[in-house]
Amino acid sequence: MTHKRIRVCFVCLGNICRSPTAEGVMRKLVEDTGHDDWIEIESAGTEAYHEGELPDDRSRRAARRRGIQLDSLARPFAASDFERLDYVLAMDRENLDRLEEMRPARGFDGHLGLLLAFDSLAPPLAEVPDPYYGGPRGFDHVLDLCQAACGGLLDRILGEHTGR
């Protein structure tokens, strides 16, 4: 069966902790379920602080323990990204507000919102906390949140685009 290509971008502040973690979690989920031929996953930051850098080593170590690779390079989100994306998912309200400001008045009919909205057990407006200044448990917590939400996101994509 041929599917319309779906493009998902996860967004946090610097694109070195939360959004690349969500990208890695979703990429593995999509690959493991055989949908990587039509669902594309990426991440970006609302700031260019770490452009061209790999994700934070603590994020990479935590993900590796779960069999997830985080190897994308940080990049800033650009307003023009909206033209080619179907889902733009922020890790927190501050970054969602920044994305709303960048969103074109016309031309984006995709989904812009918070990642944790796809976790049925998360409270409304729940955010993925930034683990950057905390200890290792914070990175594991981010992985837990991303795994729960990405499962719900994949269910939504499959429901909307395959009739499942």
N, C-alpha and C positions, 0 to 999 in steps of 0.2 A: 504494500500500500504506500502511495506517495503522500507525504504530508507537506503542508506549508512550512517553510523554515521559520523557526521561532528563535528569537535572540533575547537573552536575559543578561542584564548587567546588575551586579551588586555594588553598592556604593557606600563608602564610609569616608572619614576625613582624609587620611593620608594614604589609603590603599596598601597598608602593610600588615594589618592585623585582621580586622573583622571581615571586610569585603573579600580579600583573597581566601579567607577560611570558608566563607559561604560559597565562593566560586569553586574551590576544591571539593567541598562536600557535594554540591550539586553536580559537578562534572562526574564524580565517581558514581553517583546515583544514576545519572543519565546513561553513563557507559554500562553500568552493571545491569540496567534494565533494557539495554539495546536500543535506546532512543537517540544516541549520539550522532546519528546520521541526519537528524533534522532539528535537534535542539542545540543551540550554541550558547556557551556560557562564558562570561567575562566579568571583570571587575574594574573599578576605577575609584578615584578619590575626588572629593570636592576641592581639595588643595593639592598643589604640586610639590609638597615638601620632600617627598621621597621618589620623585619621578626616576624611573629606570632601575630602581632597587628591587631585590627579591623581598618577599614577605619577611617579617620579623622572625628571627631564629626560634623564638619561643613558640610562635604560631606553627612554624614548620615542624618542630619537634613534637608538639602535641598532636598535630595532624598525622604525622608519620606513625605514631604509636597506634593509630586507628586505620592504617593502611591508606591514608589520603596524602596525595602529593600536592604541595603548594609551590608552584614554580613560575607563576606569571610575574611579570615586571610591573611595578607601580606606574600608573599613568593618571593624569587628571581627566575628569569627566568634562566633556565639551558640550555646549548646547547643540551642536550638530549631531551628537550621538543619538539624540532623540529621533532623528530621521530614519535610523535603521534598526531601532530597538523595539521590542514588543513589551518587555517587562523591565522597569527600572525600579530597583528595590533598595531603599535606604535602610541603614542599620539603626538610625535614631531620628528623632524629630528635627534636630538641628540640621542634619544633612538633608532630610526631606524638604525642609524649608528652603535650603539653598538650591535644591533641584527644582522646586516649584518656581523659584525666581528665574532659573535658566530655561524653563520649559517654554517652547514657542507658543504663541497665541493660537496658532493653527498648525496642523501637520503631524501632531502626535495623538494617535487614538489608542495607544497602548495603555498599560497599567503602570501608574506611578504610585508607590505607597511604601509602607514599612514591611520588611521581610517577615517579622513575627506575626503579621496579620494572617499568615498562612499556617500558623500553628494553632490548631483548634483549642489547645489547653492554655494558651497565653492570654492574659487579660487584654482588653482593648488598649490600643496605643502602646503596647509593650515594645521595649527597645532592646537591642543587643548592646550591652555595656562595653565600653572601650577597656580592654585589659592591659593597655600599654604600660601604665604606671603601677600595676599590681603584680602579684606573684603568679606562679605557674597555674594555680587553680583557676584563675580568671580565664586563661586560654582554653582550658578544658571545658569551662562553663560556656564559653562562646561556641565551641564545637557542639556541645549538647544542644544549645538553642538553634544553631544552624541546621543540625541534623533533623530536629523535629520540624522546623519550618520548611526546609527544602523538600521533605516528604510530602507535605501538604501542597507545596507549590507544584511539584510534579503531578500530583493528583489533579490539580486545577488545570494544568496545561493539557494533560491527557483527556480530561473531561471536555474541555472546550474545543480541542483540535482533533480528537479521534472518536468522540462520542462515547468514551468509556465512562 
